Amino acid sequence: MNQDKYLIVIVGPTAVGKTQLCIDLAKHLETEIISADSRQFYREMSIGTAKPTEVEMNGVKHHFVDNISISSSYDVGQYEKDVLAALDEIFATKKAVILTGGSGLYIDVVCNGIDEMPDIPKGVRTKLNELLINKGVDYLAAKLKEVDEQYYNQVDLKNPQRVIRAMEVYEATGKPYSFFRKLAPAIRPFQIVKIGLEREREELYERIDQRMDVMIANGLFEEAESLYSYKSNNALQTVGYKEIFGMIDRAYDKEEAIRLLKRNSRRYAKRQMTWFRRDEDIQWFHPNDIQQILAYLKERVVLPRN
């Protein structure tokens, strides 16, 4: 392990304030940011993923934002390889790099590695995506419980990507997903410092509702409509798009779509916090407490001691 290189991991729920805090930290540390938001990769998904604008980036280089098309195939295994390669390059000139996002699985794969999984025939995933659209994630979760109760008891059952991943491994191999999972984390050539951002629930929920109003005003419905033909794509089976697809399919009206957008975003934030709270290595702060965060980083020898 390289004692002089640090990956600063900033996590937290949607709308908590990760973007601004990370940009402020990156300016202070004179470093760059790697996104671990699994939807900000896609160029066509901007409004619904709350991508930072050029103005918000404030000159800080961001990696893995707008790097692929929604029509491309990209998974967490390729992301791990790409991020580790990017870190090698950045660490050549930087002491610390910031990794941030709300996608717990993508954070984990950079910090701990990924299990070696079998190749999945394309038809298997297509079949499961069709079941997701026609019968819902609860139906797939019930199937998962039948074939892999161990993983069923660990996974976020409301996250369709996780459930589909486990089911496609079983469908392709006849063995449960938990059979392929490893226990020991990968050894990384850098130290990892984890920081979590949190707000009081009422404050966070109010921010979520307000941000959704801004997204809608900025063209969220129009963006989702332009992506309708890709609605079976895993990246679009998420909050912010699937609610609008339901409206387009005439399941309900726009008023109901907006209600669902806000409700499901709040529920998503709750699931994110449940995921991150499992990690005892995370030190929690309010996003406005940048001085306390900097002091904590100095204690961990990330910053030069003055």
One Martini backbone bead per residue (centre of mass of N, CA, C, O) as a GRO file, in nm:
protein
  306
    1MET     BB    1   0.095   0.037   0.022
    2ASN     BB    2   0.045   0.374  -0.034
    3GLN     BB    3   0.101   0.627   0.205
    4ASP     BB    4   0.075   0.894  -0.014
    5LYS     BB    5  -0.210   0.785  -0.111
    6TYR     BB    6  -0.553   0.918  -0.160
    7LEU     BB    7  -0.892   0.816  -0.118
    8ILE     BB    8  -1.170   1.026  -0.125
    9VAL     BB    9  -1.482   0.939   0.011
   10ILE     BB   10  -1.803   1.065  -0.100
   11VAL     BB   11  -2.112   1.026   0.064
   12GLY     BB   12  -2.471   1.007  -0.013
   13PRO     BB   13  -2.760   1.126  -0.069
   14THR     BB   14  -2.976   1.264  -0.247
   15ALA     BB   15  -2.942   1.617  -0.219
   16VAL     BB   16  -2.722   1.674   0.016
   17GLY     BB   17  -2.429   1.805  -0.124
   18LYS     BB   18  -2.182   1.679  -0.284
   19THR     BB   19  -2.094   1.859  -0.517
   20GLN     BB   20  -2.000   2.118  -0.366
   21LEU     BB   21  -1.811   1.988  -0.160
   22CYS     BB   22  -1.617   1.853  -0.367
   23ILE     BB   23  -1.528   2.109  -0.511
   24ASP     BB   24  -1.411   2.250  -0.265
   25LEU     BB   25  -1.206   2.027  -0.199
   26ALA     BB   26  -1.058   2.020  -0.472
   27LYS     BB   27  -0.953   2.307  -0.455
   28HIS     BB   28  -0.796   2.272  -0.191
   29LEU     BB   29  -0.631   2.003  -0.308
   30GLU     BB   30  -0.571   2.010  -0.608
   31THR     BB   31  -0.790   1.821  -0.765
   32GLU     BB   32  -0.993   1.540  -0.855
   33ILE     BB   33  -1.297   1.387  -0.993
   34ILE     BB   34  -1.483   1.088  -0.928
   35SER     BB   35  -1.753   0.927  -1.050
   36ALA     BB   36  -2.026   0.716  -0.875
   37ASP     BB   37  -2.253   0.766  -1.092
   38SER     BB   38  -2.430   0.541  -1.291
   39ARG     BB   39  -2.579   0.788  -1.471
   40GLN     BB   40  -2.355   1.010  -1.545
   41PHE     BB   41  -2.221   0.863  -1.786
   42TYR     BB   42  -2.462   0.957  -1.959
   43ARG     BB   43  -2.517   1.192  -2.200
   44GLU     BB   44  -2.848   1.181  -2.212
   45MET     BB   45  -2.826   1.210  -1.883
   46SER     BB   46  -2.884   1.511  -1.697
   47ILE     BB   47  -3.129   1.610  -1.536
   48GLY     BB   48  -3.201   1.329  -1.380
   49THR     BB   49  -2.880   1.329  -1.253
   50ALA     BB   50  -2.751   1.598  -1.161
   51LYS     BB   51  -2.541   1.730  -1.319
   52PRO     BB   52  -2.275   1.909  -1.338
   53THR     BB   53  -2.189   2.201  -1.438
   54GLU     BB   54  -1.951   2.401  -1.557
   55VAL     BB   55  -1.991   2.608  -1.333
   56GLU     BB   56  -1.990   2.409  -1.090
   57MET     BB   57  -1.701   2.290  -1.145
   58ASN     BB   58  -1.488   2.523  -1.143
   59GLY     BB   59  -1.237   2.367  -1.304
   60VAL     BB   60  -1.296   2.080  -1.219
   61LYS     BB   61  -1.207   1.767  -1.280
   62HIS     BB   62  -1.417   1.519  -1.437
   63HIS     BB   63  -1.489   1.178  -1.406
   64PHE     BB   64  -1.743   0.995  -1.540
   65VAL     BB   65  -1.881   1.220  -1.731
   66ASP     BB   66  -2.006   1.178  -2.032
   67ASN     BB   67  -1.853   0.891  -2.151
   68ILE     BB   68  -2.133   0.769  -2.258
   69SER     BB   69  -2.383   0.590  -2.411
   70ILE     BB   70  -2.696   0.452  -2.379
   71SER     BB   71  -2.621   0.237  -2.616
   72SER     BB   72  -2.416   0.130  -2.427
   73SER     BB   73  -2.207  -0.102  -2.271
   74TYR     BB   74  -2.203  -0.092  -1.901
   75ASP     BB   75  -2.020  -0.194  -1.611
   76VAL     BB   76  -1.881  -0.246  -1.303
   77GLY     BB   77  -1.627  -0.393  -1.408
   78GLN     BB   78  -1.533  -0.171  -1.606
   79TYR     BB   79  -1.524   0.055  -1.400
   80GLU     BB   80  -1.299  -0.050  -1.226
   81LYS     BB   81  -1.079  -0.047  -1.442
   82ASP     BB   82  -1.103   0.253  -1.523
   83VAL     BB   83  -1.048   0.380  -1.245
   84LEU     BB   84  -0.770   0.256  -1.184
   85ALA     BB   85  -0.637   0.386  -1.431
   86ALA     BB   86  -0.699   0.680  -1.353
   87LEU     BB   87  -0.553   0.679  -1.079
   88ASP     BB   88  -0.269   0.631  -1.181
   89GLU     BB   89  -0.253   0.903  -1.330
   90ILE     BB   90  -0.326   1.102  -1.100
   91PHE     BB   91  -0.111   1.000  -0.883
   92ALA     BB   92   0.140   1.113  -1.037
   93THR     BB   93   0.040   1.431  -0.928
   94LYS     BB   94  -0.136   1.331  -0.682
   95LYS     BB   95  -0.225   1.272  -0.346
   96ALA     BB   96  -0.538   1.322  -0.405
   97VAL     BB   97  -0.868   1.173  -0.449
   98ILE     BB   98  -1.207   1.204  -0.555
   99LEU     BB   99  -1.487   1.000  -0.457
  100THR     BB  100  -1.829   1.021  -0.589
  101GLY     BB  101  -2.161   0.915  -0.468
  102GLY     BB  102  -2.479   0.709  -0.460
  103SER     BB  103  -2.341   0.435  -0.563
  104GLY     BB  104  -2.256   0.179  -0.372
  105LEU     BB  105  -2.138  -0.032  -0.571
  106TYR     BB  106  -1.926   0.164  -0.706
  107ILE     BB  107  -1.773   0.220  -0.452
  108ASP     BB  108  -1.701  -0.072  -0.368
  109VAL     BB  109  -1.535  -0.156  -0.623
  110VAL     BB  110  -1.302   0.043  -0.568
  111CYS     BB  111  -1.236  -0.046  -0.267
  112ASN     BB  112  -1.290  -0.395  -0.295
  113GLY     BB  113  -1.400  -0.499  -0.547
  114ILE     BB  114  -1.481  -0.777  -0.765
  115ASP     BB  115  -1.645  -1.031  -0.864
  116GLU     BB  116  -1.617  -1.321  -1.042
  117MET     BB  117  -1.815  -1.343  -1.323
  118PRO     BB  118  -2.010  -1.466  -1.543
  119ASP     BB  119  -2.115  -1.479  -1.845
  120ILE     BB  120  -2.394  -1.316  -2.013
  121PRO     BB  121  -2.637  -1.365  -2.202
  122LYS     BB  122  -2.833  -1.140  -2.358
  123GLY     BB  123  -3.113  -1.287  -2.337
  124VAL     BB  124  -3.135  -1.289  -2.028
  125ARG     BB  125  -3.159  -0.983  -1.976
  126THR     BB  126  -3.400  -0.931  -2.158
  127LYS     BB  127  -3.599  -1.111  -2.007
  128LEU     BB  128  -3.576  -0.962  -1.730
  129ASN     BB  129  -3.661  -0.682  -1.829
  130GLU     BB  130  -3.945  -0.771  -1.914
  131LEU     BB  131  -4.034  -0.859  -1.632
  132LEU     BB  132  -3.999  -0.586  -1.501
  133ILE     BB  133  -4.207  -0.434  -1.674
  134ASN     BB  134  -4.456  -0.643  -1.636
  135LYS     BB  135  -4.407  -0.726  -1.296
  136GLY     BB  136  -4.167  -0.628  -1.144
  137VAL     BB  137  -3.944  -0.631  -0.876
  138ASP     BB  138  -4.103  -0.813  -0.677
  139TYR     BB  139  -4.108  -1.062  -0.855
  140LEU     BB  140  -3.797  -1.099  -0.875
  141ALA     BB  141  -3.746  -1.115  -0.570
  142ALA     BB  142  -3.906  -1.375  -0.526
  143LYS     BB  143  -3.725  -1.546  -0.710
  144LEU     BB  144  -3.463  -1.498  -0.554
  145LYS     BB  145  -3.551  -1.637  -0.290
  146GLU     BB  146  -3.573  -1.925  -0.417
  147VAL     BB  147  -3.245  -1.932  -0.522
  148ASP     BB  148  -3.121  -1.683  -0.304
  149GLU     BB  149  -3.147  -1.613   0.018
  150GLN     BB  150  -2.881  -1.488   0.099
  151TYR     BB  151  -2.893  -1.241  -0.099
  152TYR     BB  152  -3.178  -1.145  -0.034
  153ASN     BB  153  -3.084  -1.053   0.269
  154GLN     BB  154  -2.876  -0.815   0.139
  155VAL     BB  155  -3.029  -0.681  -0.074
  156ASP     BB  156  -3.172  -0.429  -0.259
  157LEU     BB  157  -3.503  -0.492  -0.354
  158LYS     BB  158  -3.551  -0.195  -0.505
  159ASN     BB  159  -3.309  -0.273  -0.696
  160PRO     BB  160  -3.312  -0.385  -1.013
  161GLN     BB  161  -3.009  -0.428  -1.082
  162ARG     BB  162  -2.944  -0.627  -0.852
  163VAL     BB  163  -3.159  -0.840  -0.907
  164ILE     BB  164  -3.088  -0.900  -1.201
  165ARG     BB  165  -2.797  -0.987  -1.158
  166ALA     BB  166  -2.863  -1.235  -0.985
  167MET     BB  167  -3.059  -1.376  -1.187
  168GLU     BB  168  -2.867  -1.401  -1.435
  169VAL     BB  169  -2.666  -1.589  -1.304
  170TYR     BB  170  -2.864  -1.817  -1.251
  171GLU     BB  171  -2.975  -1.854  -1.542
  172ALA     BB  172  -2.680  -1.915  -1.668
  173THR     BB  173  -2.573  -2.146  -1.429
  174GLY     BB  174  -2.756  -2.256  -1.169
  175LYS     BB  175  -2.624  -2.053  -0.969
  176PRO     BB  176  -2.583  -1.861  -0.717
  177TYR     BB  177  -2.460  -1.556  -0.658
  178SER     BB  178  -2.324  -1.626  -0.379
  179PHE     BB  179  -2.118  -1.834  -0.497
  180PHE     BB  180  -1.932  -1.590  -0.640
  181ARG     BB  181  -1.871  -1.457  -0.383
  182LYS     BB  182  -1.650  -1.280  -0.200
  183LEU     BB  183  -1.480  -1.193   0.111
  184ALA     BB  184  -1.224  -1.049   0.016
  185PRO     BB  185  -1.075  -0.768  -0.026
  186ALA     BB  186  -0.907  -0.570  -0.209
  187ILE     BB  187  -0.586  -0.454  -0.282
  188ARG     BB  188  -0.475  -0.125  -0.254
  189PRO     BB  189  -0.242   0.145  -0.369
  190PHE     BB  190  -0.418   0.293  -0.137
  191GLN     BB  191  -0.577   0.508   0.063
  192ILE     BB  192  -0.888   0.517   0.259
  193VAL     BB  193  -1.132   0.783   0.291
  194LYS     BB  194  -1.445   0.819   0.466
  195ILE     BB  195  -1.732   1.028   0.378
  196GLY     BB  196  -2.036   1.145   0.517
  197LEU     BB  197  -2.353   1.283   0.421
  198GLU     BB  198  -2.588   1.473   0.628
  199ARG     BB  199  -2.937   1.519   0.715
  200GLU     BB  200  -3.215   1.601   0.808
  201ARG     BB  201  -3.491   1.467   0.692
  202GLU     BB  202  -3.663   1.720   0.631
  203GLU     BB  203  -3.440   1.871   0.483
  204LEU     BB  204  -3.390   1.662   0.261
  205TYR     BB  205  -3.681   1.640   0.148
  206GLU     BB  206  -3.701   1.935   0.065
  207ARG     BB  207  -3.465   1.925  -0.137
  208ILE     BB  208  -3.584   1.710  -0.321
  209ASP     BB  209  -3.839   1.863  -0.405
  210GLN     BB  210  -3.693   2.114  -0.516
  211ARG     BB  211  -3.519   1.969  -0.728
  212MET     BB  212  -3.753   1.852  -0.890
  213ASP     BB  213  -3.872   2.122  -0.975
  214VAL     BB  214  -3.622   2.208  -1.135
  215MET     BB  215  -3.609   1.973  -1.332
  216ILE     BB  216  -3.883   2.022  -1.460
  217ALA     BB  217  -3.822   2.315  -1.554
  218ASN     BB  218  -3.558   2.201  -1.729
  219GLY     BB  219  -3.680   1.915  -1.878
  220LEU     BB  220  -3.740   1.618  -1.777
  221PHE     BB  221  -3.975   1.519  -1.952
  222GLU     BB  222  -3.831   1.559  -2.224
  223GLU     BB  223  -3.593   1.373  -2.169
  224ALA     BB  224  -3.755   1.114  -2.123
  225GLU     BB  225  -3.895   1.110  -2.399
  226SER     BB  226  -3.619   1.081  -2.561
  227LEU     BB  227  -3.573   0.783  -2.392
  228TYR     BB  228  -3.807   0.574  -2.435
  229SER     BB  229  -3.664   0.359  -2.629
  230TYR     BB  230  -3.468   0.291  -2.352
  231LYS     BB  231  -3.642   0.186  -2.098
  232SER     BB  232  -3.498  -0.110  -2.062
  233ASN     BB  233  -3.267   0.016  -1.950
  234ASN     BB  234  -3.111   0.008  -1.654
  235ALA     BB  235  -3.054   0.319  -1.624
  236LEU     BB  236  -3.391   0.370  -1.655
  237GLN     BB  237  -3.466   0.190  -1.386
  238THR     BB  238  -3.520   0.480  -1.239
  239VAL     BB  239  -3.534   0.748  -1.074
  240GLY     BB  240  -3.681   1.003  -1.304
  241TYR     BB  241  -3.811   0.801  -1.540
  242LYS     BB  242  -4.022   0.575  -1.483
  243GLU     BB  243  -4.254   0.771  -1.408
  244ILE     BB  244  -4.277   0.893  -1.698
  245PHE     BB  245  -4.326   0.634  -1.853
  246GLY     BB  246  -4.600   0.581  -1.719
  247MET     BB  247  -4.735   0.827  -1.843
  248ILE     BB  248  -4.684   0.755  -2.141
  249ASP     BB  249  -4.851   0.474  -2.086
  250ARG     BB  250  -5.119   0.571  -1.928
  251ALA     BB  251  -5.128   0.511  -1.606
  252TYR     BB  252  -5.103   0.830  -1.571
  253ASP     BB  253  -5.059   1.147  -1.484
  254LYS     BB  254  -4.861   1.418  -1.427
  255GLU     BB  255  -4.928   1.464  -1.132
  256GLU     BB  256  -4.856   1.173  -1.047
  257ALA     BB  257  -4.566   1.173  -1.149
  258ILE     BB  258  -4.466   1.392  -0.954
  259ARG     BB  259  -4.532   1.245  -0.695
  260LEU     BB  260  -4.351   0.998  -0.756
  261LEU     BB  261  -4.083   1.141  -0.788
  262LYS     BB  262  -4.071   1.240  -0.492
  263ARG     BB  263  -4.124   0.983  -0.336
  264ASN     BB  264  -3.898   0.803  -0.469
  265SER     BB  265  -3.662   0.987  -0.389
  266ARG     BB  266  -3.696   0.954  -0.086
  267ARG     BB  267  -3.669   0.646  -0.083
  268TYR     BB  268  -3.389   0.636  -0.207
  269ALA     BB  269  -3.243   0.790   0.017
  270LYS     BB  270  -3.302   0.579   0.234
  271ARG     BB  271  -3.150   0.344   0.096
  272GLN     BB  272  -2.876   0.476   0.088
  273MET     BB  273  -2.839   0.505   0.396
  274THR     BB  274  -2.856   0.207   0.458
  275TRP     BB  275  -2.606   0.128   0.303
  276PHE     BB  276  -2.391   0.327   0.437
  277ARG     BB  277  -2.439   0.245   0.743
  278ARG     BB  278  -2.278  -0.031   0.719
  279ASP     BB  279  -2.021   0.154   0.717
  280GLU     BB  280  -1.781   0.204   0.970
  281ASP     BB  281  -1.568   0.397   0.803
  282ILE     BB  282  -1.768   0.623   0.818
  283GLN     BB  283  -1.766   0.975   0.839
  284TRP     BB  284  -1.990   1.214   0.968
  285PHE     BB  285  -2.147   1.502   0.798
  286HIS     BB  286  -2.219   1.811   0.725
  287PRO     BB  287  -2.192   1.985   0.430
  288ASN     BB  288  -2.113   2.267   0.587
  289ASP     BB  289  -1.850   2.118   0.739
  290ILE     BB  290  -1.560   2.181   0.604
  291GLN     BB  291  -1.365   2.229   0.842
  292GLN     BB  292  -1.410   1.955   0.979
  293ILE     BB  293  -1.323   1.788   0.735
  294LEU     BB  294  -1.036   1.900   0.712
  295ALA     BB  295  -0.950   1.815   0.995
  296TYR     BB  296  -0.993   1.513   0.949
  297LEU     BB  297  -0.789   1.486   0.715
  298LYS     BB  298  -0.541   1.571   0.875
  299GLU     BB  299  -0.553   1.330   1.074
  300ARG     BB  300  -0.514   1.132   0.808
  301VAL     BB  301  -0.276   1.263   0.630
  302VAL     BB  302  -0.376   1.410   0.365
  303LEU     BB  303  -0.267   1.667   0.474
  304PRO     BB  304  -0.057   1.894   0.530
  305ARG     BB  305   0.135   1.991   0.789
  306ASN     BB  306   0.157   2.321   0.949
   0.00000   0.00000   0.00000
